[in-house]
Amino acid sequence: MSASETPPGTDVPTLLVKIFGKDRPGITAGLFDTLAAYAVDVVDIEQVVSRGRLVLCALVTAPAAGLATEGDLRATVHSWAESLKLQAEIISGTGDNRPRGSGRSHVTVLGHPLTAESTAAIAATIAGTGANIDRIFRLAKYPVTAVEFAVSGVETEPLRTALATKAHGIGVDVAVVSAGLHRRAQRLIVMDVDSTLIQDEVIELFAAHAGCEAEVAEVTAAAMRGELDFEQSLHARVALLEGLDASVVDKVRAEVRLTPGARTLIRTLKRLGYQVGVVSGGFTQVTDDLKERLGLDFASANTLEIVDGRLTGRVVGDIVDRAGKARLLRGFAAEAGVPLAQTVAIGDGANDLDMLNAAGLGVAFNAKPVVREAAHTAVNVPFLDTVLYLLGITREEVEAADDGSGDH
């Protein structure tokens, strides 16, 4: 077996070739064309461009004995770099990079803005767990700054716990997911509707037409904070809608405002082959319309009873409450053929908690404190498509796949 078919041993001489300077086409090709004259094997390559400045690192085997000396290679590389007004540094050593530690995770950090102080705190927290940062990559620069850290050496759960505690106090959002092939697998994304997929609370839109908006809003807020039983509060609020003409349904549908980034999120997920659903403590009279408009795969909610063209003040069928949302998530996953570990749930209220905890990744989106503290991760910026970054999808990839009809 040749050297090109197997990684070098720890005692095999290698050279780390580092090139710095103004980026332009052809530099990478030029470096390796220069190295090719010495019949070296490429062990590793890393390249980064920031604000037009290039850092290119190549780890290669030392020249084979009898072909040329290491000094010849060094002189040739430096001469080539100087001809292009680049800087070169060559470091002798042995072997490859040390193996990454077990317990590998992706840490996504969202900042609006991302400050040096918060970045230092995140990096120090990672180091404090005994983990190592292996790589850092920017996912997006707007509408938020999103960066991803590849981390190894500590299992995902303790790392997530440490970073969640730190993030809460420094004004950034941090998501920690385990690394592996599953991150690229087909997924199921299930969202709450009110104050998540849309900016509104649907029952409050109905209540405005019944003249009892303030009373309903007060009960809704208490229920979302977890202070009231959801089913009891639902029945109490719906009772206030008794007698409304059924034509109000079309008016409420027209009043619903999608959360910024909602269309971009769903459109991108669908293009990636993901399945997307919604579960809501609101009403099928609205969620069925959203399912059709947005091309969702699944939708489930409560149903307002309508008799003789008027709302009766009752709901019919099983109640979609906190436990019901988790049950529906599991049902959607089974129907989609997606393991529960491959599901992502997004919500903001106390009645989303069971669903968030049941999913492989639970995301609290601009959520109440009780929800932020219990979810796997929290996103506290007003753009729903930032969830894409938690899946390792970059802004450039979103824009490259987009048809120009986004909602930002």
N, C-alpha and C positions, 0 to 999 in steps of 0.2 A: 504494500500500500504506500503510495507516494505521500509526500508531505502535504500536498494540496488536498488530500482526501481525509486527513485527520488533523485535529487541532494540535498545536505544538505542546510538548511537555513543559513542565515548569522550569526545566533546566535548559531549554532551547533558547539560544540568543535571539532577541527580537529588538527592533528599533521603533520608537514612537516618533513619527514625523509630524510636526505641527506647523501649519502654514497660517499666517495672519495677514490681513490687508484688505484693500478695497475689492469688493466682490464684482465679478464680471464673468460672462460665459467663457468656458474653456479652461478654468483653473484646475478643476478636478481632473479633467482628461489630461491636461498637461503634466500634472504631478505624477500620475500613474504611468504615463508614457515615459517619463524620465526614469521612474523606478523600474520599469520593465526591462531596461537595458542591463539590470543587475539580477534578473531572474528570481526576484523575491516573491514570496507568497503573501497575499493579503490576509491578515488575521482579523482585523476589525477596522471599521471606518465610522467616524462621527463628523458631521458637518453642521454648522450653525451660522445663520446670517442674521445679524441684528443691525438695523439702521444702515444697511449697505456695507457693513464690515463683516468679513468672512473669518471664521475659525474652522479650519479643516484639520482633522487628526486622522492619521493612518498608522495602524500598528502592523508592521510587516516583519517577516523573518529576515535575519541578517543575510548578506550575500553568501552564496555557496562558496566553499573553499576552492581556490584555484580560478574562480571566475573574475573576482575583483575583491578589493579590500573595502572594509567599512569606511575607511578614509576617502576612497574614491567616490563612494556613494554620497557621503556627506558633502564633498566639494561640488559634485555635480548638482545636487539638490539646491545648495546655497546659490550656486551660479544661476540656475534656472529661476529661483525666486527673485534674485536681485534684478534679473532682466525684465521682470514684470512688476518691479517696485513692491515686492512682497517681502515679508520677514519669514524666516524658517528657523525652527529649533528642532534638533534631533537628539533624542535621549536613548541611551543604550540600556538594555535590561534583559530579563529572561521571561519567557512564557507569555501567557495571555493575561487578561484581567482576572482578578480573583473571582471565584464563583459567587453569584448573588446568594444572599442568605435565604433560608426558608421563610415562609410567611410573607408572601408578596402581595402588595396592594397598590391600587391607584388612588391617589389623594388629589381630588379636584378642589381648587380654591377659587372662589368667586369674590371679587372686590369691586366696589363701586364708589371710589376708586380702590385699587389695591396699593396700599402704602408700603414703604420699606419697613416701617415699624411692625405692621401686621405680618409681613412676610418673614421677618426675623423671628417673630413669636411662633409662627407655624413651624419653621425649620428647627427652632430650639426644642419645641415640643416633640417633634419627630425624633430628634436626637436623644431627648430625655427618656424615650421609651426603649432605647437601645437599638432602634432601627437606623437604617442607612438610606440616604437619598441617592438613587442610582442615576436618575435622569430627570430633567425638568423641561417641559414643553408648553408653549403658549397655545391655548385652544381658541381664544377669542380676545379681541381688543375692544369690541363694542357689542351691544350696549353696556356690557360689563367687561372687566378684564378677568379672563379665566385662564388659569395655568394648572397643569397636571404634573404631579410628582410621582415618579415610579419609585416605590419604597420596598425595601426587603429587610428581613431580620426579625420581624415581630408579626405575630398573627393579626389578622384584620380587626377582630373585635376589640382587643385592648387599645390598638392604635386609634380606632374610631372613637372609643370612649374618651381617650386623652384629648384628641383634637376637637371633639364636640364641646367639651368643657372649655377649652381655650378659645375657640371661635366665638362662642357666645359673648365673651367679654371684650373682643377686639374689633367687632364690626365687620367680619367677613363670614362667608358661608363656606363650609367644608364638607365634602362628601368623601367617604372612604369605602371602596368596594374591593373585593378580592380580585386578584389578577387571574388570568387563565382564558382558555378558549371560549368559555361560556359568555364572556363579555361581547364576543362577536356573533353569538348565536341569535336566532330569531327570538324576539321577546314580545311580551304582552304588556301594554301600558294601560292602566286603568285610573281614571281621574274622577274625583268629585266634580260636581258642576258648579254650584253656587259659591261665589268668591274664589273659585279655582279656575275652571274653564271659562266661566263668565264673571263679570265684575259685580253682578247683582245677586240679591237673594230673591228668588222667583216669588216666594210667597209674599214678600213685601211689595212686589210689583202688583200682584193681585190685590193686596190689601189697600194699595193706594186708590184703586178703582172703587173699593168698598168704603173708603173714608175711615179706615182704621189702621193706617200705616204705622203710626207711632206705637200703638198698643202691640201690634204684631212684632215690630222691630225689637221691642224690649224683651219679649218672650224669646225671640230667635237668638238674640245675643246671649241670654242666660243659658239657653240650650247648648250653644256652640262652645261656651266656656265649661260645659259639663256640670252646670249647677242644677239643671232640670232633666228629668227623664225625657228622652227625645220623643217617644211615642205619645206620651201624655201631652207634651207641648205641641206636637203636630196636630193632634185632634182639637186642642183648644184653639189653635190659630185658624185651622181650616173652618171650624164652626163659625168664625166671624165672617166668612165669605158667603154664607148662606144667602141665596136669593140673587146673586150676581148673574147677569145675563151671560150665556155661553159665548157671545161674541167677544167677550173680554179676552178670551184665549188668544185670538189673533192679534189683539192690541198688545198683550204682554209679549208674545213672540217677537213683535216688531220692536219692542223696547229693550230686549236683551242685548247687552253689550259684551262681546267677546273680550277676554283678557288680552292685552298686548302680547303678541307672540304666539297666540293660540293656533292660528291658522298655519304659521310657519312650523310649529312643533308637529302638528298632526300631518301636514303635507310631507315633511321630511321623514317622519317615522314610517308613513305609508310607502314612500319611495324605497325605503330600506327593507321593506317586506315585513315590518312589524305589524301586529294587530293592536288596535286601539279601541278602548271602551270607556263608557262612563257609567257611574252609579250615583244615584242622587236621592237625598231625602226630599227633593222637590217633586216635580210632577211630570208624568209621561207626556202630558199635553205640550210640554216644552222640550223634553229630552228627545222625543221621537223626531221632532222638527230638527234639532241639532244633529241627530244621527244622520238624517238625510242630507242636510246642508253640508256637513263636514266629511261625509263618507266614513263614518265610524263603523266598526265591526259589531260592537255590542252596546246596548243601552238598557238600563233598568232604573225605574223610579216608582214612586207612588202614583196613584191615579185618582184624580178628582172625580167624584161622582157627579154626573150631569143628567138630570131628568126633566123632560119637557122644556129643554132649552135653557135651563137654569142650574147653577151650582147648588147642590143640596147642603153643603157644609160638612160633607163626609168624604172619606176616601174609601176605595173598594180594593179588595185583594190584600195580599200580605204586605205588611209595612216594611219599607226599606229603612232600617235603623242601623245603629252601630254594628250589631252582630250580623244584620242582613247584608251590609256592604262587604264584610269579610267573606260571607257565604257566597255572594255573587262573584267575588274575585276568584274564589276557588272554582266555581262553576264555569266561568269564562275561560279560565286556564285549562280546565279539562276539555272543554269544547274546542279550544284553539290548539290543543295538543302541545301546550307549553308547560314545562315543569314549574311549580310554584316558585322555585328559586330563581327562575328567569323572568319573574314578573316585577313590574315597577308600579307602585301605587302613589298617587299624588292627592293630597287633601289639605284642608286648613282647619277643620273643626274637630271637636271632641268625638263626634260620631264617626269620624274617619279613623280613629286610633286602631281599632281591631284590624281594619284593612291594611293600614300602614305597617303594622307589626307582622301581619301574615305574609306580606309580599317579600320578595327577595331584596328589594330596596324600597323603603318607605320614605317619601319626600314630603316634608311639611312645607307648604307653599304659603308664604306670608301668613303664617298660622298663629293661633292663640298660644300663649306661653305653655299651657299644659301639653299641647300637641308638639311644639318645638322640642320640648324636653324629652318626649317619648319616642320621636321618630328617629330613623337611622341618620337622616340629614335634614337640614333646613335650608330653604332658599328664601331670602328676604328682599329680593329685588322684584320690581313689578313686571317682569318679562317672563312669560311662561316658557318660551323656547330656550331659556337658559338650562332647562332640564336636559337638553341635548348634550351639553358639555359634561354632565355627570355620566353620560354613556360613552364619553370619549370621542364625540363627534365635534369637529372643529367648525368655526364660523365659515371658514373658506369652503369647506365641504358642503355646508348648507347652501351657500350662495352659488357654488358651482352647479348644484343640482336644481336650483330654484328656477322658476320660469318668469321671475320678475314681478310676481303679483303678491309679494309678501305684505304683511300688515304692520311693518315698522316704517 
